[in-house]
């Protein structure tokens, strides 16, 4: 009996050391009070069918509730862990990198973000069909089901394994797994759990520990062009080479292309001149971020035309925005030739003169 007790103590000690080591090395690993997430709803576990494990109820609602807030703050403490807030029921202060679903859920905000279940109803214009959807560009086995709502994860979502229909199952375990290396090999090791499918390498990038809440040219997420492949899973026609690229006129703005090393683009972010000791570089603008050919180990404040990449997130945010088409800025306020600043003119510097 004593041997059994000793063995149990040793096993528990090793488990605790493993968990502590994970939390030490992996900033996104959830630690703290389990009940803060798993006990949000009384009776959230259904009775299991004979021979099968019990199932969670309200699966997508659980995701939304954990990452929502009734006040303006976009980072909250839940069970001792910092949790990014992507949906505020009141106007948020300092929206995070992906924006905020607040703008979709109010005042007929269909054009201002993704209509995720448990936040708002289905888009009235597209009727559940992702705009630009191309089944051939969707690598998932299941494909997007337009008869069902958009969810946070799963085959009808962005996060987790899109080969798994159930949003909870598709991301299961990722919050507690080792994510010390964002190499796209697993859901946990994919940038913000954006895995796509088990046969497609997940998104890689560098994750800011405040989800870009206090972003500057020197402190921000770092992206790679792999984020575009994820967007193309649902918006493939927007990435079609016969509608974007060098041929003129192009129908859609090119994405996944290098910021040109000539003309107006060499003056990227013209309102912030480079320091005198680095006159050959441009300063990174969080309002028009670029992708990196190779993700750096720490955020960089330099942008190099001819090397860094124009990506979907250079112009758009992922969740919701206060502007039409989920843009980062008010497109209607940008008037060519009238000394306008910001927005498109961060890259197209000559157009605002």
Secondary structure by P-SEA (a helix, b strand, c coil): caaaaaaaaaaaaaaaaaaaaaaaaccccccccccccccccccccccccccccccccaaaaaaaaaacccccccccccccbbbbbcccccccccccccccccccccccccccccccccccccccccccccccccccccccccccccccccccccccccccccccccccccccccccccccccccccccccccccccccccccbbbbbcccccccccccbbbbbcaaaaaaaaccccccccccccccccccccccccccccccccccccccccccccccccbbbbbccbbbbbccccccccccccccccccccccccccccccccccccccccccccccccccccccccccccc
